[in-house]
C-alpha cells in the first residue's frame, strides 16, 4: 500500500520528508518519506496493521545518507560512480530475493536497495557498457517473478557535493518516462524530458504530429530511424522493407511536411514529437 492510498483512507494524515519527534503520532516510512498520523485516532490493531504494511524500515547507510541527506563519506572521495535506477511493477513480496537476482548480473556494485515499494537504485563503481546484456537479463527476471521492470542508467559522475543533485534530477527524468522502454539512459531521455512541455504547447508541433500519424507506420519509421542513428540501410533492415521503399516514404513525408528525415535535426524534431 502506498502513501497516496493511505491518504485516501486517512485524510488527516500528512506526507512529509522528515520524521516527527512527537510520541503522540505514528510515523510510517517507505524509504523516501514519512506518513504521519495521530495515534489517538487509531486503534492498537490499526497501528500494528499499518506498521506491517510498510515494507521498508528506516534506512541508514553511507550511500543512503549521501543521496538523501547530503552526508558525503570520505570513502567516496575522488571516485566516480553511476546510479542504475529501477522500477518494478507487480512485485508484491520477495523484495530481497528479487534484488539478489537483479544484482547477480550487474558488475561492480557498491550498494543496491529499494527506496519504496516499486522504485530502487543500484550504485556501481564502473560504467555500464552493455545495456543490451542487461535488457536480456531483465526479461528473464520478469519471466521468473511475473514482474515488469524498467531501468534507467545514469551518468558516470564524481562523488562530490553535486552528486545527490544529479541523482534527484535523474530520478525525476526516469519516473516521468520509465514506461517507454525497458532500458534507457540519461542521454536518451534528457532532451525529450526537458523539451516535452514546450512541444505540447506548440501549434506547429501539433500540426506536424497530425501529419505524422496521417502516414501509415510513419511513427514506427521515425522511431526506428532514430534508433539506427539515421542510417537508411540499417533502418530498412530493421523494418524488413526494401531500401527503395523506405526512401519513397521519406520523400513523400518531406513533400507534405518539409521535414527531411535524412537530416538529423529534422529527425530529432519528429522523434521528440511522437514522444
KEKOL-370246 format. One record per residue: residue in three letters; y, z, x of N, C-alpha, C, O in turn. Coordinates in steps of 0.2 Angstrom, whole numbers, plus 5000, padded with zeros to 4 digits. Layout:
REM KEKOL-370246
  mardren   n.Y   n.Z   n.X  ca.Y  ca.Z  ca.X   c.Y   c.Z   c.X   o.Y   o.Z   o.X
      ALA     Y     Z     X     Y     Z     X     Y     Z     X     Y     Z     X
...
END
This chain:
REM KEKOL-370246
  mardren   n.Y   n.Z   n.X  ca.Y  ca.Z  ca.X   c.Y   c.Z   c.X   o.Y   o.Z   o.X
      UNK  4994  5000  5004  5000  5000  5000  5006  5000  5004  5007  5004  5009
      UNK  5011  4995  5003  5017  4995  5007  5023  4999  5004  5022  5001  4998
      UNK  5028  5000  5008  5033  5004  5005  5037  5001  4999  5040  5005  4995
      UNK  5037  4995  4999  5040  4992  4993  5036  4994  4986  5039  4995  4981
      UNK  5030  4994  4987  5026  4996  4981  5027  5003  4980  5027  5005  4974
      UNK  5027  5007  4985  5029  5014  4984  5036  5015  4981  5037  5020  4977
      UNK  5040  5011  4983  5047  5012  4980  5047  5010  4972  5051  5013  4969
      UNK  5043  5006  4970  5042  5004  4963  5039  5010  4959  5041  5012  4954
      UNK  5034  5014  4963  5031  5020  4959  5035  5026  4960  5035  5030  4955
      UNK  5039  5026  4965  5043  5032  4966  5050  5030  4968  5052  5030  4974
      UNK  5054  5028  4963  5061  5025  4964  5065  5030  4968  5070  5028  4971
      UNK  5064  5037  4967  5068  5042  4970  5067  5042  4978  5072  5044  4982
      UNK  5062  5039  4980  5060  5039  4987  5065  5034  4991  5068  5030  4988
      UNK  5066  5036  4997  5071  5032  5002  5067  5029  5008  5062  5032  5010
      UNK  5069  5023  5010  5066  5020  5016  5071  5021  5021  5077  5018  5021
      UNK  5069  5024  5027  5074  5025  5032  5071  5024  5039  5064  5024  5040
      UNK  5075  5023  5044  5072  5021  5051  5070  5028  5055  5066  5028  5059
      UNK  5073  5033  5053  5072  5040  5057  5068  5045  5052  5070  5045  5046
      UNK  5064  5049  5055  5061  5054  5052  5065  5060  5050  5070  5062  5053
      UNK  5064  5062  5043  5068  5068  5041  5065  5074  5044  5059  5075  5045
      UNK  5070  5079  5046  5068  5085  5049  5067  5091  5043  5065  5096  5045
      UNK  5068  5089  5037  5068  5094  5032  5060  5095  5030  5056  5090  5029
      UNK  5059  5101  5029  5052  5103  5027  5051  5102  5020  5045  5102  5017
      UNK  5056  5101  5016  5055  5100  5009  5054  5093  5007  5053  5092  5001
      UNK  5053  5088  5011  5052  5082  5010  5045  5079  5013  5043  5082  5018
      UNK  5042  5074  5010  5036  5071  5013  5038  5065  5017  5041  5060  5013
      UNK  5037  5064  5023  5039  5058  5027  5033  5054  5028  5028  5056  5032
      UNK  5032  5048  5025  5026  5044  5027  5029  5038  5032  5034  5035  5031
      UNK  5024  5037  5036  5026  5032  5042  5021  5026  5042  5015  5027  5041
      UNK  5024  5020  5043  5020  5014  5043  5020  5011  5050  5018  5006  5051
      UNK  5023  5015  5055  5023  5012  5062  5030  5009  5063  5031  5007  5069
      UNK  5034  5008  5058  5040  5005  5059  5046  5009  5056  5051  5009  5059
      UNK  5045  5011  5050  5050  5015  5046  5047  5021  5042  5041  5021  5042
      UNK  5051  5025  5039  5048  5030  5035  5050  5030  5028  5055  5027  5026
      UNK  5045  5032  5023  5047  5033  5016  5047  5040  5015  5042  5044  5016
      UNK  5053  5042  5012  5054  5049  5011  5054  5051  5004  5058  5048  5000
      UNK  5050  5056  5002  5050  5059  4995  5051  5066  4995  5048  5070  4999
      UNK  5055  5069  4990  5055  5076  4989  5048  5079  4987  5045  5076  4983
      UNK  5046  5084  4991  5039  5087  4989  5038  5090  4982  5033  5090  4979
      UNK  5044  5093  4980  5044  5096  4974  5043  5092  4968  5041  5094  4962
      UNK  5043  5085  4969  5042  5081  4963  5034  5078  4964  5032  5074  4959
      UNK  5031  5081  4968  5024  5078  4969  5019  5084  4969  5020  5090  4970
      UNK  5013  5082  4966  5008  5087  4966  5004  5087  4973  5005  5083  4977
      UNK  5000  5092  4974  4997  5093  4980  4992  5087  4981  4991  5084  4987
      UNK  4989  5085  4976  4984  5079  4976  4988  5073  4977  4985  5068  4981
      UNK  4994  5072  4975  4998  5066  4976  5000  5066  4983  4999  5060  4987
      UNK  5001  5071  4986  5003  5072  4993  4997  5070  4998  4998  5066  5002
      UNK  4992  5072  4996  4986  5070  5000  4984  5063  4999  4982  5060  5004
      UNK  4985  5060  4993  4983  5053  4992  4988  5049  4996  4986  5044  4999
      UNK  4995  5050  4996  5000  5046  4999  4999  5047  5006  5000  5041  5010
      UNK  4997  5052  5009  4996  5053  5016  4990  5049  5019  4990  5046  5024
      UNK  4985  5048  5014  4979  5044  5016  4980  5037  5016  4976  5033  5019
      UNK  4985  5035  5012  4986  5028  5011  4990  5025  5017  4991  5019  5017
      UNK  4994  5029  5021  4997  5026  5026  4993  5026  5032  4990  5031  5035
      UNK  4992  5020  5034  4986  5018  5039  4988  5020  5046  4984  5020  5051
      UNK  4995  5020  5047  4997  5021  5054  5000  5029  5055  5004  5031  5051
      UNK  4998  5032  5060  5001  5038  5062  5007  5037  5066  5007  5031  5069
      UNK  5011  5042  5067  5017  5041  5071  5015  5039  5078  5011  5043  5081
      UNK  5018  5034  5081  5015  5031  5087  5020  5033  5093  5026  5034  5092
      UNK  5017  5035  5098  5021  5036  5104  5017  5033  5110  5012  5035  5112
      UNK  5020  5028  5113  5018  5025  5119  5023  5022  5123  5029  5021  5120
      UNK  5023  5021  5130  5028  5018  5133  5031  5012  5130  5037  5011  5130
      UNK  5027  5007  5128  5029  5001  5125  5032  5002  5118  5037  4999  5117
      UNK  5029  5006  5114  5032  5008  5108  5039  5011  5108  5044  5009  5105
      UNK  5040  5016  5113  5046  5019  5114  5051  5014  5117  5057  5015  5115
      UNK  5049  5009  5121  5053  5004  5124  5056  5000  5119  5062  4998  5118
      UNK  5052  4997  5115  5054  4992  5110  5057  4995  5104  5062  4991  5101
      UNK  5056  5001  5102  5059  5003  5095  5064  5009  5097  5068  5011  5092
      UNK  5064  5012  5103  5068  5017  5104  5072  5016  5111  5076  5020  5113
      UNK  5072  5010  5114  5075  5008  5120  5075  5013  5125  5079  5014  5129
      UNK  5069  5016  5126  5067  5020  5132  5063  5016  5137  5057  5015  5136
      UNK  5067  5014  5142  5064  5010  5147  5060  5014  5152  5063  5018  5156
      UNK  5054  5013  5153  5050  5016  5158  5050  5013  5165  5051  5007  5165
      UNK  5050  5017  5170  5051  5014  5177  5045  5010  5178  5045  5006  5183
      UNK  5039  5011  5175  5033  5006  5176  5034  4999  5174  5030  4995  5176
      UNK  5039  4998  5170  5041  4991  5168  5046  4987  5173  5046  4981  5172
      UNK  5049  4991  5177  5055  4988  5180  5053  4982  5185  5047  4983  5188
      UNK  5057  4977  5186  5056  4971  5190  5050  4968  5188  5047  4964  5192
      UNK  5047  4968  5182  5041  4964  5180  5043  4960  5173  5048  4962  5170
      UNK  5039  4955  5173  5040  4950  5167  5035  4951  5162  5029  4952  5164
      UNK  5036  4951  5155  5031  4952  5150  5033  4947  5144  5038  4944  5144
      UNK  5027  4946  5140  5028  4942  5135  5025  4945  5129  5019  4948  5129
      UNK  5028  4945  5123  5025  4948  5117  5022  4942  5113  5025  4937  5111
      UNK  5016  4944  5111  5012  4940  5106  5012  4943  5099  5009  4949  5098
      UNK  5016  4940  5094  5017  4943  5088  5011  4941  5083  5009  4935  5084
      UNK  5008  4945  5079  5003  4943  5075  5004  4945  5068  5006  4951  5067
      UNK  5002  4941  5063  5002  4943  5056  4996  4942  5053  4993  4936  5053
      UNK  4992  4947  5050  4986  4947  5047  4986  4948  5040  4988  4954  5038
      UNK  4984  4943  5036  4983  4944  5029  4976  4945  5027  4971  4943  5030
      UNK  4975  4949  5021  4968  4951  5019  4964  4955  5023  4958  4956  5022
      UNK  4967  4959  5027  4964  4964  5031  4965  4971  5028  4970  4974  5029
      UNK  4960  4973  5024  4961  4979  5021  4959  4986  5024  4960  4991  5022
      UNK  4954  4985  5029  4952  4990  5033  4950  4987  5040  4951  4981  5041
      UNK  4946  4991  5044  4943  4988  5050  4949  4986  5055  4948  4981  5059
      UNK  4955  4989  5055  4960  4988  5059  4958  4988  5066  4960  4984  5070
      UNK  4955  4994  5068  4953  4994  5075  4948  4989  5078  4949  4987  5083
      UNK  4944  4988  5073  4938  4983  5075  4942  4976  5076  4940  4972  5080
      UNK  4946  4974  5071  4950  4968  5072  4954  4967  5078  4953  4962  5081
      UNK  4957  4972  5079  4961  4972  5085  4957  4972  5092  4959  4968  5096
      UNK  4952  4975  5092  4947  4975  5098  4945  4968  5099  4944  4965  5104
      UNK  4943  4964  5093  4940  4957  5093  4946  4953  5095  4945  4948  5099
      UNK  4952  4954  5093  4958  4950  5094  4959  4950  5102  4961  4945  5105
      UNK  4960  4956  5104  4962  4957  5111  4956  4954  5116  4958  4954  5122
      UNK  4950  4953  5114  4945  4951  5118  4946  4944  5121  4943  4942  5126
      UNK  4950  4940  5118  4951  4933  5120  4959  4932  5123  4961  4927  5124
      UNK  4962  4938  5123  4969  4937  5126  4969  4940  5133  4967  4946  5134
      UNK  4971  4936  5138  4970  4939  5145  4977  4943  5147  4982  4942  5144
      UNK  4976  4947  5152  4982  4951  5155  4985  4955  5150  4992  4955  5150
      UNK  4982  4959  5146  4985  4963  5141  4987  4970  5144  4984  4973  5147
      UNK  4994  4972  5142  4996  4978  5144  4995  4983  5138  4993  4989  5139
      UNK  4996  4981  5132  4995  4985  5126  4995  4981  5120  4998  4976  5119
      UNK  4992  4983  5114  4992  4980  5108  4991  4985  5103  4987  4990  5103
      UNK  4995  4984  5097  4994  4989  5091  4997  4986  5085  5001  4981  5085
      UNK  4995  4988  5079  4998  4986  5073  5005  4990  5072  5005  4996  5074
      UNK  5010  4987  5070  5016  4990  5068  5016  4993  5061  5018  4998  5059
      UNK  5013  4988  5056  5012  4990  5049  5006  4987  5047  5002  4986  5051
      UNK  5004  4987  5041  4998  4985  5038  4996  4978  5039  4990  4976  5039
      UNK  5001  4974  5041  5000  4967  5042  5002  4964  5049  4999  4960  5052
      UNK  5007  4967  5051  5011  4964  5057  5009  4969  5063  5009  4975  5063
      UNK  5008  4966  5069  5007  4969  5075  5009  4965  5081  5011  4959  5081
      UNK  5008  4968  5087  5010  4964  5093  5005  4966  5099  5002  4971  5099
      UNK  5005  4961  5104  5001  4962  5110  5006  4960  5115  5009  4954  5116
      UNK  5006  4964  5120  5011  4963  5126  5006  4961  5132  5001  4964  5134
      UNK  5008  4955  5135  5004  4953  5141  5009  4952  5147  5015  4952  5146
      UNK  5006  4953  5153  5010  4953  5159  5010  4946  5163  5012  4946  5168
      UNK  5007  4941  5159  5007  4934  5162  5007  4929  5156  5004  4930  5151
      UNK  5011  4924  5157  5012  4919  5152  5006  4916  5149  5001  4915  5153
      UNK  5006  4916  5142  5000  4912  5139  5001  4905  5140  5006  4902  5139
      UNK  4996  4901  5143  4996  4894  5145  4993  4890  5140  4994  4884  5140
      UNK  4988  4892  5136  4984  4888  5132  4984  4891  5125  4980  4895  5123
      UNK  4989  4888  5121  4989  4890  5114  4983  4887  5110  4981  4890  5105
      UNK  4981  4881  5112  4975  4878  5109  4969  4883  5109  4965  4883  5104
      UNK  4967  4886  5114  4962  4890  5115  4962  4896  5110  4958  4898  5107
      UNK  4968  4899  5110  4970  4905  5106  4969  4903  5099  4966  4907  5095
      UNK  4971  4897  5097  4971  4895  5090  4963  4894  5088  4962  4896  5082
      UNK  4959  4891  5092  4952  4891  5091  4949  4898  5090  4945  4899  5085
      UNK  4951  4903  5094  4948  4909  5093  4951  4913  5087  4947  4917  5084
      UNK  4957  4911  5085  4959  4914  5079  4955  4912  5073  4954  4916  5068
      UNK  4954  4905  5073  4950  4903  5067  4943  4906  5067  4941  4907  5061
      UNK  4940  4907  5072  4934  4911  5072  4934  4918  5070  4930  4920  5066
      UNK  4940  4921  5072  4941  4928  5070  4942  4929  5062  4940  4933  5059
      UNK  4946  4924  5060  4947  4924  5052  4941  4922  5049  4940  4925  5043
      UNK  4936  4918  5051  4930  4917  5048  4926  4924  5048  4922  4925  5043
      UNK  4926  4927  5053  4922  4934  5054  4925  4939  5049  4921  4943  5046
      UNK  4931  4940  5048  4934  4945  5045  4937  4943  5038  4939  4947  5034
      UNK  4937  4937  5036  4939  4934  5030  4947  4935  5029  4949  4936  5024
      UNK  4950  4934  5035  4957  4935  5035  4961  4929  5036  4958  4923  5037
      UNK  4968  4929  5036  4972  4923  5038  4977  4926  5043  4981  4930  5041
      UNK  4976  4923  5049  4980  4926  5054  4985  4921  5057  4983  4915  5058
      UNK  4991  4923  5058  4996  4918  5062  4999  4922  5068  5000  4928  5068
      UNK  5000  4918  5073  5003  4920  5079  5010  4917  5081  5011  4912  5079
      UNK  5014  4921  5085  5020  4919  5087  5020  4921  5095  5020  4927  5096
      UNK  5021  4916  5099  5021  4918  5106  5028  4918  5109  5031  4913  5109
      UNK  5030  4924  5111  5037  4925  5113  5038  4922  5120  5034  4919  5123
      UNK  5044  4923  5122  5046  4920  5129  5044  4925  5134  5043  4931  5133
      UNK  5043  4923  5140  5042  4927  5146  5048  4930  5149  5052  4926  5151
      UNK  5049  4936  5148  5056  4939  5150  5055  4945  5154  5050  4949  5154
      UNK  5061  4947  5158  5060  4953  5162  5061  4959  5157  5065  4959  5152
      UNK  5058  4965  5159  5058  4971  5155  5064  4975  5157  5064  4980  5161
      UNK  5070  4972  5155  5076  4976  5156  5079  4978  5149  5075  4978  5144
      UNK  5085  4981  5149  5088  4983  5143  5089  4978  5137  5090  4980  5131
      UNK  5088  4972  5139  5089  4966  5134  5082  4965  5130  5082  4962  5125
      UNK  5077  4967  5133  5070  4965  5131  5069  4968  5123  5067  4964  5120
      UNK  5071  4974  5121  5070  4976  5114  5074  4971  5110  5072  4970  5104
      UNK  5080  4969  5112  5084  4964  5108  5080  4957  5107  5080  4954  5101
      UNK  5077  4955  5112  5073  4949  5112  5068  4950  5107  5066  4945  5103
      UNK  5064  4955  5108  5059  4957  5103  5061  4957  5096  5057  4954  5092
      UNK  5066  4960  5094  5068  4960  5087  5070  4953  5085  5069  4952  5079
      UNK  5073  4949  5089  5075  4943  5087  5069  4938  5086  5068  4935  5081
      UNK  5064  4939  5090  5058  4935  5090  5054  4938  5083  5051  4933  5079
      UNK  5054  4944  5082  5051  4947  5076  5054  4944  5070  5051  4942  5065
      UNK  5061  4943  5069  5064  4941  5064  5063  4933  5063  5062  4931  5057
      UNK  5062  4930  5068  5061  4922  5068  5053  4922  5065  5052  4918  5061
      UNK  5049  4925  5068  5042  4925  5066  5041  4927  5059  5037  4923  5055
      UNK  5043  4932  5056  5042  4935  5050  5045  4930  5044  5043  4930  5039
      UNK  5050  4926  5046  5053  4921  5042  5049  4914  5042  5050  4910  5037
      UNK  5045  4913  5047  5042  4907  5047  5034  4907  5049  5031  4902  5050
      UNK  5031  4913  5048  5024  4913  5050  5019  4909  5046  5013  4908  5049
      UNK  5021  4907  5040  5016  4904  5036  5015  4896  5037  5011  4893  5035
      UNK  5019  4894  5042  5019  4886  5043  5014  4884  5047  5011  4878  5046
      UNK  5012  4888  5052  5007  4886  5057  5003  4892  5059  5005  4897  5059
      UNK  4997  4890  5062  4993  4896  5065  4996  4899  5071  4996  4905  5071
      UNK  4998  4895  5076  5001  4897  5082  5007  4894  5083  5008  4888  5083
      UNK  5013  4898  5084  5019  4895  5085  5022  4898  5091  5020  4904  5093
      UNK  5028  4895  5094  5031  4898  5099  5039  4899  5098  5041  4896  5093
      UNK  5042  4903  5102  5049  4903  5102  5053  4897  5102  5057  4895  5098
      UNK  5051  4892  5107  5054  4886  5107  5053  4881  5102  5057  4877  5100
      UNK  5047  4882  5098  5046  4878  5092  5049  4880  5086  5050  4876  5082
      UNK  5051  4886  5086  5055  4889  5080  5062  4890  5080  5065  4891  5075
      UNK  5065  4891  5086  5071  4893  5087  5077  4889  5084  5080  4892  5080
      UNK  5077  4882  5085  5082  4878  5082  5081  4878  5074  5086  4878  5071
      UNK  5075  4877  5072  5073  4877  5065  5076  4883  5061  5078  4883  5056
      UNK  5074  4889  5064  5076  4895  5061  5084  4896  5060  5086  4898  5055
      UNK  5087  4894  5066  5095  4895  5065  5099  4890  5062  5104  4891  5060
      UNK  5096  4884  5061  5099  4879  5058  5097  4878  5050  5100  4875  5046
      UNK  5092  4882  5048  5089  4882  5041  5095  4883  5036  5095  4879  5031
      UNK  5099  4888  5037  5104  4890  5031  5109  4884  5031  5111  4883  5026
      UNK  5111  4882  5037  5116  4876  5037  5113  4870  5034  5117  4866  5030
      UNK  5107  4868  5035  5104  4862  5032  5104  4863  5025  5105  4858  5021
      UNK  5102  4869  5022  5101  4870  5015  5108  4868  5011  5107  4866  5006
      UNK  5113  4870  5014  5120  4869  5011  5123  4862  5012  5128  4861  5009
      UNK  5119  4858  5015  5122  4851  5017  5120  4846  5011  5114  4845  5010
      UNK  5125  4843  5008  5124  4837  5003  5120  4832  5007  5116  4828  5004
      UNK  5123  4830  5013  5120  4824  5017  5112  4826  5018  5108  4821  5017
      UNK  5111  4832  5020  5104  4833  5021  5099  4833  5015  5094  4830  5015
      UNK  5102  4835  5009  5098  4834  5003  5097  4827  5001  5092  4825  4998
      UNK  5102  4823  5002  5101  4815  5001  5095  4813  5006  5091  4809  5003
      UNK  5095  4814  5012  5090  4812  5017  5083  4815  5015  5078  4811  5015
      UNK  5083  4821  5013  5077  4824  5011  5074  4821  5005  5068  4819  5005
      UNK  5078  4819  5000  5076  4815  4994  5073  4808  4997  5068  4806  4994
      UNK  5076  4805  5001  5074  4798  5004  5067  4799  5008  5063  4795  5007
      UNK  5067  4805  5011  5060  4806  5015  5055  4806  5010  5049  4803  5011
      UNK  5055  4810  5005  5050  4811  5000  5049  4805  4995  5044  4805  4992
      UNK  5054  4800  4995  5053  4794  4991  5048  4790  4995  5045  4785  4992
      UNK  5047  4790  5001  5042  4787  5005  5035  4790  5005  5035  4796  5006
      UNK  5030  4786  5003  5023  4789  5003  5021  4791  5011  5022  4787  5015
      UNK  5019  4798  5011  5017  4800  5018  5022  4801  5023  5020  4801  5029
      UNK  5028  4800  5021  5033  4800  5027  5034  4807  5030  5035  4808  5036
      UNK  5033  4812  5026  5033  4819  5029  5028  4820  5034  5029  4823  5039
      UNK  5022  4818  5032  5017  4818  5037  5018  4814  5044  5017  4816  5049
      UNK  5021  4808  5043  5023  4804  5048  5028  4807  5053  5027  4808  5059
      UNK  5033  4810  5050  5038  4814  5054  5035  4820  5057  5037  4821  5063
      UNK  5031  4824  5054  5028  4830  5057  5024  4828  5063  5024  4831  5068
      UNK  5020  4823  5062  5015  4821  5067  5019  4818  5073  5017  4819  5079
      UNK  5024  4814  5071  5028  4810  5077  5031  4816  5081  5032  4815  5087
      UNK  5034  4821  5078  5037  4826  5081  5032  4830  5086  5033  4831  5092
      UNK  5026  4831  5083  5021  4835  5087  5019  4830  5093  5016  4833  5098
      UNK  5019  4824  5092  5017  4819  5098  5023  4817  5102  5022  4813  5106
      UNK  5028  4821  5101  5034  4820  5105  5037  4813  5105  5040  4810  5110
      UNK  5037  4810  5099  5040  4803  5098  5036  4798  5101  5038  4792  5100
      UNK  5030  4799  5103  5025  4794  5106  5022  4790  5100  5018  4792  5096
      UNK  5024  4783  5100  5021  4779  5095  5014  4778  5095  5010  4779  5090
      UNK  5011  4777  5101  5004  4776  5101  5000  4782  5099  4995  4781  5095
      UNK  5001  4788  5102  4998  4794  5100  4999  4796  5093  4994  4799  5090
      UNK  5005  4794  5090  5006  4796  5083  5001  4792  5079  4998  4794  5074
      UNK  5001  4785  5080  4997  4781  5077  4989  4783  5077  4986  4783  5072
      UNK  4987  4785  5083  4980  4788  5083  4979  4794  5079  4974  4795  5076
      UNK  4984  4798  5079  4983  4805  5076  4983  4803  5068  4980  4807  5064
      UNK  4987  4798  5066  4987  4796  5059  4982  4792  5057  4981  4790  5051
      UNK  4978  4789  5061  4972  4784  5060  4975  4778  5057  4972  4775  5052
      UNK  4981  4775  5059  4984  4769  5057  4985  4765  5063  4985  4767  5069
      UNK  4986  4758  5062  4987  4753  5067  4994  4754  5069  4999  4756  5065
      UNK  4995  4753  5076  5002  4754  5078  5007  4750  5075  5013  4752  5074
      UNK  5005  4744  5073  5010  4739  5069  5012  4742  5062  5017  4741  5060
      UNK  5007  4745  5059  5008  4748  5053  5013  4754  5053  5018  4755  5049
      UNK  5012  4758  5058  5017  4763  5060  5024  4761  5061  5029  4763  5058
      UNK  5024  4756  5065  5031  4753  5067  5034  4750  5061  5041  4750  5060
      UNK  5030  4747  5056  5033  4744  5050  5036  4750  5046  5042  4749  5043
      UNK  5033  4756  5045  5035  4761  5041  5041  4764  5044  5046  4766  5040
      UNK  5042  4765  5051  5048  4767  5054  5054  4763  5053  5059  4765  5051
      UNK  5052  4756  5053  5058  4751  5052  5060  4751  5045  5066  4751  5044
      UNK  5056  4752  5040  5058  4752  5033  5062  4759  5032  5067  4759  5028
      UNK  5060  4764  5035  5064  4770  5034  5071  4770  5037  5076  4772  5034
      UNK  5071  4766  5043  5078  4765  5046  5082  4761  5041  5088  4762  5041
      UNK  5079  4756  5038  5083  4752  5034  5086  4755  5028  5092  4754  5026
      UNK  5083  4760  5025  5085  4764  5020  5090  4770  5022  5095  4771  5018
      UNK  5088  4773  5027  5092  4779  5029  5097  4778  5035  5102  4782  5036
      UNK  5096  4773  5039  5100  4773  5045  5097  4778  5051  5101  4778  5056
      UNK  5092  4781  5049  5089  4786  5054  5083  4782  5058  5078  4780  5055
      UNK  5084  4782  5065  5079  4779  5069  5074  4784  5072  5076  4788  5076
      UNK  5068  4784  5069  5064  4790  5071  5061  4789  5078  5058  4793  5081
      UNK  5063  4783  5081  5061  4782  5088  5066  4786  5093  5064  4787  5099
      UNK  5072  4788  5090  5076  4791  5094  5075  4799  5093  5075  4801  5087
      UNK  5075  4803  5098  5073  4810  5097  5078  4814  5093  5076  4818  5089
      UNK  5085  4812  5093  5090  4816  5089  5088  4815  5082  5089  4819  5078
      UNK  5087  4808  5080  5086  4807  5073  5079  4810  5071  5078  4813  5065
      UNK  5074  4810  5075  5068  4813  5073  5068  4820  5072  5065  4823  5068
      UNK  5072  4823  5077  5073  4831  5076  5077  4832  5070  5074  4837  5066
      UNK  5082  4829  5068  5085  4830  5061  5080  4830  5056  5080  4834  5051
      UNK  5076  4824  5055  5071  4824  5050  5066  4829  5050  5064  4832  5045
      UNK  5064  4831  5056  5059  4836  5056  5062  4843  5054  5059  4847  5050
      UNK  5068  4844  5055  5071  4850  5053  5072  4850  5045  5072  4855  5042
      UNK  5074  4844  5043  5075  4844  5035  5069  4845  5031  5069  4848  5026
      UNK  5063  4843  5034  5057  4844  5030  5054  4851  5031  5049  4853  5027
      UNK  5057  4855  5035  5055  4862  5036  5060  4866  5032  5059  4873  5032
END
